[in-house]
Amino acid sequence: GTGNITGCATALVSGGPGALFWTWMSAFFGMATIYAEAVLAQHYKTTVNGHVTGGPAYYIRAAFKGKLGKILATVFSVLIILALGFMGNMVQSNSIGDAFHTAFGVPKWIMGVLVAGVCAFIFLGGVQRIAAFTEKLVPIMACFYIIGSLIAIFMNANQILPAIASIFVGAFKPQAVLGGVLGVSIKEAMRYGVARGLFSNEAGMGSTPHAHALAKVAKPQDQGVVAMVGVFIDTFVVLNMTALVILTSGVLGTVDANGELLSGTALAQAAFNHAFGSFGSAFVAICLLFFAFSTIIGWYFFGETNVKALFHGKKAARVCYGVIALVFIAVGATQKVSLVWDMSDMFNGLMVIPNLLAVLALSNIVAKFAKDDHTLTGE
């Protein structure tokens, strides 16, 4: 989604180049966390009305028996609906709107309505067909983005080593980078690095287990390895491409025509424009459209799974959720970048708590799978 492009850019502006170091740290340890999430999602998945389902709401109940388990599972379900189905998808549509406004001059509200309209079609019944299309297209777009990024980086090859140095210096002495132009502290570098890393790879958030539960694998630990690889590619490959394009281009810390500091999608586009001219903005906009759109579909599904868990699959609840989600998608495209990201960060942080409490409580189960090659089911 947008975490690897827009999220990376906002992290560099809010936390300086050093934020990337803390993003790496969160992703490194996050690979262990997401391994546990995927293993537990596989182990505690179940079948409801003939359909396989799973996720934190199910393994939280297994971790904490009785009322406590039900309460924590309910809290998690409510938070993920707010964090991803509503706030998170605002970020996705906001990035699309911002990118197309910068690249092609399309009013943000028009992009918001268009994205919401296509999403409405998908949510009403075209999910499997569109998902099959995006799962083939997005890997191609990811390769396209990586190739474009590498070209941009090597066009500024003499700035690669200074850029890498600024990441390590900025992690511990932010004011020493860019002469203190961004005015950030170690606390801010760490905060935004971890927050944007979380948004990028979702390790520990409790979102991806919904998808991992549906995978068909011989053993739960097999899916755990797949989840780890996903985090690695997400953060250590794709996100780093964006970061190095921005840092080698020298656009970090520059302002727009209104005198405001370039941030978010606009900053990423300015960095690619430095290498590709005006085509850079279009390149980022097209990549973001596919990345963000596929994420909207996934996050809507994660939210819907928890709506079903909360309201026992009642159709009216699912319809209400869908309508509200579409409103947030449409409105999100018109809001300020900082507003939608701050709201998303808050709810992302909250939903992590009940999920990680369950992961810790069930760590002995994860250890059994990891060490003893178990194929336990239903424990």
SULMO-V692088 format. One record per helix or strand. SS is the DSSP state (@ for helix, = for strand). FROM is the first residue (numbers start at 1). LEN is the number of residues. If there is no record, write none. Layout:
BEGIN
ss:SS from:FROM len:LEN
ss:SS from:FROM len:LEN
END
This chain:
BEGIN
ss:@ from:2 len:3
ss:@ from:6 len:10
ss:@ from:19 len:25
ss:= from:46 len:3
ss:= from:51 len:3
ss:@ from:56 len:8
ss:@ from:66 len:39
ss:@ from:108 len:48
ss:@ from:157 len:16
ss:@ from:174 len:3
ss:@ from:178 len:3
ss:@ from:186 len:16
ss:@ from:209 len:4
ss:@ from:220 len:30
ss:= from:255 len:1
ss:= from:261 len:1
ss:@ from:264 len:13
ss:@ from:279 len:33
ss:@ from:315 len:18
ss:@ from:337 len:25
ss:@ from:363 len:10
END
